[in-house]
């Protein structure tokens, strides 16, 4: 009797155990994505004082991005993903009507290379659905999707540039805020940490028995805000140098003096107190929207007969 009871209990619990362990069968996933960026910092933005928040979004400053990713499932509802991202961000004061920002006449663009890792938590689980769409058959819907939250940490390399006479010049070596001069700020390195966070949604493109043998495909969309620990993605952070563009030109050349102040309002030393060029209390950030194609390879069946 005891053996019969154990057998019945095993039969009853086996399906639940199988479902609980099903996620372990295909845990690895590779992805390639394309998308768009939008810079949130001192330059450009909406008709308001600059900020690193969503309210400073300016669609005309949207640029492009591409990503490669490796995703691994570490729990029933948890995933970890590594990213390599190439992106371009830009900002231009001629896109805003806010007087102080528009008067500066500054602009920039920068390439960004990002390495990051993110942790994902699934809010809405994927529905496996029926293998075939059968009319009149009730059950789980054929449409399969998941929604997840994500947050992580990483590092980026950036290199702001600005255009003069049709040529884009690197700004960091020009010391446009008087770096290296008496009373000027320190140099910036071009490397900084980044914290990505946001939300993602994905839909299966394949499933059923074929996915177990040949792998499965899905498409996903991630919308994230990426906060940095630098205020120099746009080469603007503190004040105009008290000595004016003339002092910077004398130290670093004509291009340095020009990009310090294209407006010509601060080209000499007539100001006795620093005049604001940027806002060092707000670090730069950028938004990223990526549409990815994801491939989850089938699990290899080892030590099993080939029939």
Secondary structure, DSSP 8 states (H G I E B T S, - for coil): -HHHHHHHHHHHHHHHHHHHHGGGSS-EEEEEEEEEEEEESSSS-SSSS--SSGGG--GGG-EEEEEEEEEEE-SSSEEEEEEEEEEEEEEEGGG---HHHHHH--EEEEEEEEEEEEEEEEEE------SS--TT--SS-S--EEEEEEEEEEEEEEEEEEEETTEEEESGGGTTT-TTSTT------SEEEEEEEEEEEEEES--SHHHHHH-EEEEEEEEEEEEES-S-TTS--SB--TTHHHHHHHHH-HHHHHHH-TTSTTSSS--SS--BSS-TTS--EEEEEEEEEEEE------S----
